[in-house]
Amino acid sequence: MFDILKRPIITEKNTGQVHLYNEYAFEVPVEANRTQVKEAVEKLFKVKVVRVNTMICRKSSRRLGRIPGGRKLWKKAIVKLKEGDKLDFVAS
């Protein structure tokens, strides 16, 4: 259960989603599905999840000067909470 949610994604865009739509973003393992994410959020934070959207963020090639590199493949989950519930790791 604890290995499903790797970290919350706190960016300017995601903070706006929190205030407008009560949606939070998490990085999750690529093999995790929506049901597992929903159960993990409900158990860890004791809130009611309405909807979970997931997306695969593709790996991309990057360079640092002449040295080739890349970004890894990862998965993002957007979790919408019931009206009135909120998580307290995002600054209000």
Summary of the structure (lengths in Angstrom):
residues: 92
radius of gyration: 14.9
end to end distance: 27.1
largest distance: 51.1
contacts: 228
relative contact order: 0.27
helix: 24%
strand: 36%
